[in-house]
Amino acid sequence: QYEGKGVAYFIKNPEQYRNQHVVIAGGGDSALDWSIFLSDVAASVTLVHRRNEFRGALDSVEKVQELKNQGKIRLITPGEVVGLEGEGALSGVRLQAEQGLITLDCDAFIPLFGLAPKLGPIAHWGLEIEKNAIKVDNSLDYQTNIPGVYAIGDVNTYPGKLKLILCGFHEATLMCQSAYKRIYPERRYVMKYTTVGGVEGFDGTKKEAPKAVIKSID
Ligand SMILES: Cc1cc2nc3c(=O)[nH]c(=O)nc-3n(C[C@H](O)[C@H](O)[C@H](O)COP(=O)(O)OP(=O)(O)OC[C@H]3O[C@@H](n4cnc5c(N)ncnc54)[C@H](O)[C@@H]3O)c2cc1C
């Protein structure tokens, strides 16, 4: 009802909160980091968490404590957002706090509770699933039990799997090579290093490392 009209689940452009009254809910790194960042941008930042303890980088917890002491962040703990208010757009959040039910007037509410990974409809595709992850052939190209369907990143599993982006990149590299051969069986694939051949930027320009030169050194 209020998504895009005051409620946002992630922050695309922090500038949109300039001079706004912002309520952030959550107790992890995202909630802490954005409270710190927006305390310099927004007219006010209120951080609401259902517990008194935060689970995040020590540095961030200490920074929030400091900003709270300076009056730059208002902390409401334990507190839980139980309702939203506003005609058309958000104008406030209802909180269950220690002193009872209260309403906070605000322009923006940003719940940052993290994600619960769920496979959703993919779970019914007939893929082999183990412990909520998709089994893949890691000895070859990260294909699933359905030929032509690949799974890479945190969503997959295989013996020795580590949920690291580092591993995700490796899996993506091998998967792309395999998918290319499937899509263009007649074409010869020539692997090129981006450090040598450059890479197309998202803006359409080509990014290239400086070319090597042949030059004597006196
Ligand atoms: C605190 C922390 C620190 C980390 N530090 C490191 C590190 O130092 N080095 C390292 O290598 N790795 C690190 N990792 C692990 C790394 O972040 C993950 O391995 C990586 O993000 C996985 O990438 P992914 O694309 O597979 O999944 P994700 O990053 O989880 O991306 C999946 C995306 O899919 C979206 N999504 C989910 N369901 C749906 C759906 N039904 N429809 C549409 N979209 C959907 C999600 O919103 C999400 O954006 C860290 C992780 C954490 C939590």
The ligand as an SDF file (V2000), in Angstrom:
LIG
                    3D

 53 58  0  0  0  0  0  0  0  0999 V2000
   28.0120  -10.2630    6.2090 C   0  0  0  0  0  0  0  0  0  0  0  0
   28.5110  -10.9960    4.9910 C   0  0  0  0  0  0  0  0  0  0  0  0
   29.8160  -10.8230    4.5720 C   0  0  0  0  0  0  0  0  0  0  0  0
   30.3040  -11.4980    3.4530 C   0  0  0  0  0  0  0  0  0  0  0  0
   31.6150  -11.3120    3.0800 N   0  0  0  0  0  0  0  0  0  0  0  0
   32.1090  -11.9880    2.0280 C   0  0  0  0  0  0  0  0  0  0  0  0
   33.4710  -11.8330    1.6540 C   0  0  0  0  0  0  0  0  0  0  0  0
   34.2460  -11.1120    2.2990 O   0  0  0  0  0  0  0  0  0  0  0  0
   33.9420  -12.5160    0.5820 N   0  0  0  0  0  0  0  0  0  0  0  0
   33.1400  -13.3210   -0.1550 C   0  0  0  0  0  0  0  0  0  0  0  0
   33.6380  -13.9080   -1.1340 O   0  0  0  0  0  0  0  0  0  0  0  0
   31.8200  -13.4860    0.1660 N   0  0  0  0  0  0  0  0  0  0  0  0
   31.2820  -12.8480    1.2480 C   0  0  0  0  0  0  0  0  0  0  0  0
   29.9740  -13.0240    1.6200 N   0  0  0  0  0  0  0  0  0  0  0  0
   29.1270  -13.9480    0.8450 C   0  0  0  0  0  0  0  0  0  0  0  0
   28.5710  -13.2740   -0.3930 C   0  0  0  0  0  0  0  0  0  0  0  0
   27.9130  -12.0820   -0.0190 O   0  0  0  0  0  0  0  0  0  0  0  0
   27.5740  -14.2210   -1.0680 C   0  0  0  0  0  0  0  0  0  0  0  0
   28.2300  -15.4380   -1.3440 O   0  0  0  0  0  0  0  0  0  0  0  0
   27.0740  -13.6200   -2.3540 C   0  0  0  0  0  0  0  0  0  0  0  0
   26.3850  -12.4140   -2.1100 O   0  0  0  0  0  0  0  0  0  0  0  0
   26.1450  -14.5890   -3.0710 C   0  0  0  0  0  0  0  0  0  0  0  0
   25.7450  -14.0000   -4.2720 O   0  0  0  0  0  0  0  0  0  0  0  0
   24.4800  -14.5290   -5.0250 P   0  0  0  0  0  0  0  0  0  0  0  0
   24.3190  -13.6330   -6.2100 O   0  0  0  0  0  0  0  0  0  0  0  0
   24.5850  -15.9930   -5.2540 O   0  0  0  0  0  0  0  0  0  0  0  0
   23.2510  -14.3530   -3.9950 O   0  0  0  0  0  0  0  0  0  0  0  0
   22.6740  -13.0220   -3.3580 P   0  0  0  0  0  0  0  0  0  0  0  0
   23.7280  -11.9890   -3.2040 O   0  0  0  0  0  0  0  0  0  0  0  0
   21.9260  -13.4960   -2.1530 O   0  0  0  0  0  0  0  0  0  0  0  0
   21.6910  -12.4950   -4.4610 O   0  0  0  0  0  0  0  0  0  0  0  0
   20.4760  -13.1320   -4.7260 C   0  0  0  0  0  0  0  0  0  0  0  0
   19.5230  -12.0610   -5.2070 C   0  0  0  0  0  0  0  0  0  0  0  0
   18.3240  -12.6870   -5.6580 O   0  0  0  0  0  0  0  0  0  0  0  0
   17.2110  -11.9670   -5.1600 C   0  0  0  0  0  0  0  0  0  0  0  0
   16.0720  -12.8950   -5.0800 N   0  0  0  0  0  0  0  0  0  0  0  0
   15.8450  -13.8800   -4.2100 C   0  0  0  0  0  0  0  0  0  0  0  0
   14.6880  -14.5040   -4.4840 N   0  0  0  0  0  0  0  0  0  0  0  0
   14.1930  -13.9090   -5.5840 C   0  0  0  0  0  0  0  0  0  0  0  0
   13.0390  -14.1090   -6.3720 C   0  0  0  0  0  0  0  0  0  0  0  0
   12.1490  -15.0670   -6.0900 N   0  0  0  0  0  0  0  0  0  0  0  0
   12.8400  -13.3060   -7.4280 N   0  0  0  0  0  0  0  0  0  0  0  0
   13.7370  -12.3320   -7.7350 C   0  0  0  0  0  0  0  0  0  0  0  0
   14.8510  -12.0990   -7.0350 N   0  0  0  0  0  0  0  0  0  0  0  0
   15.0800  -12.8770   -5.9770 C   0  0  0  0  0  0  0  0  0  0  0  0
   17.6480  -11.4610   -3.8020 C   0  0  0  0  0  0  0  0  0  0  0  0
   16.9020  -10.3380   -3.4220 O   0  0  0  0  0  0  0  0  0  0  0  0
   19.1020  -11.1000   -4.0770 C   0  0  0  0  0  0  0  0  0  0  0  0
   19.2320   -9.7910   -4.5600 O   0  0  0  0  0  0  0  0  0  0  0  0
   29.4550  -12.3510    2.7310 C   0  0  0  0  0  0  0  0  0  0  0  0
   28.1200  -12.5110    3.1360 C   0  0  0  0  0  0  0  0  0  0  0  0
   27.6540  -11.8540    4.2640 C   0  0  0  0  0  0  0  0  0  0  0  0
   26.2250  -12.0590    4.6910 C   0  0  0  0  0  0  0  0  0  0  0  0
  1  2  1  0
  2  3  1  0
  2 52  2  0
  3  4  2  0
  4  5  1  0
  4 50  1  0
  5  6  2  0
  6  7  1  0
  6 13  1  0
  7  8  2  0
  7  9  1  0
  9 10  1  0
 10 11  2  0
 10 12  1  0
 12 13  2  0
 13 14  1  0
 14 15  1  0
 14 50  1  0
 15 16  1  0
 16 17  1  0
 16 18  1  0
 18 19  1  0
 18 20  1  0
 20 21  1  0
 20 22  1  0
 22 23  1  0
 23 24  1  0
 24 25  2  0
 24 26  1  0
 24 27  1  0
 27 28  1  0
 28 29  2  0
 28 30  1  0
 28 31  1  0
 31 32  1  0
 32 33  1  0
 33 34  1  0
 33 48  1  0
 34 35  1  0
 35 36  1  0
 35 46  1  0
 36 37  1  0
 36 45  1  0
 37 38  2  0
 38 39  1  0
 39 40  1  0
 39 45  2  0
 40 41  1  0
 40 42  2  0
 42 43  1  0
 43 44  2  0
 44 45  1  0
 46 47  1  0
 46 48  1  0
 48 49  1  0
 50 51  2  0
 51 52  1  0
 52 53  1  0
M  END
$$$$
